[in-house]
């Protein structure tokens, strides 16, 4: 099982050109920003440095790695791949002229399932919900799709 402390090392090993962006972002945040900020950097890298430069084989490789995180990762790693990468990618790409649908062709089976559930949540009318309520809904839907269940004491099990 892939542990969360190994996620960044996998990203840097598979994409050595990501290191400079990751180090820049880490300096900007002035300390270790945690895995979710690392994933935000990776999303920016995938969009700006790979997809927008037409490096589609590398985009595909990035999605293969995310699929590996979803299939072989611990509960924390799967959640990080789903919420830290896929949800962030959907949101960031939605501001681009090509939109988040441009990344649909790169999705693998597990990431496709999470992506579709995130799409489903985004289509709900959440106008009457606060931001926190909306985030909790997304969190619950994704966790259920990953087969994660919280048990007493705050632990997460499959």
Secondary structure, DSSP 8 states (H G I E B T S, - for coil): -B-GGGHHHHHHHH-GGGHHHHHHHHHHTTS---HHHHHHHHHHIIIIIIGGGT-HHHHHHHHHHHHHHHHHB-HHHHHIIIIIIIIHHHHHHTTSTT-GGGGGGG--HHHHHHHHHHHHHHTS--TTS-HHHHHHHHHHHHHHHTT-EE-TTS-EE-
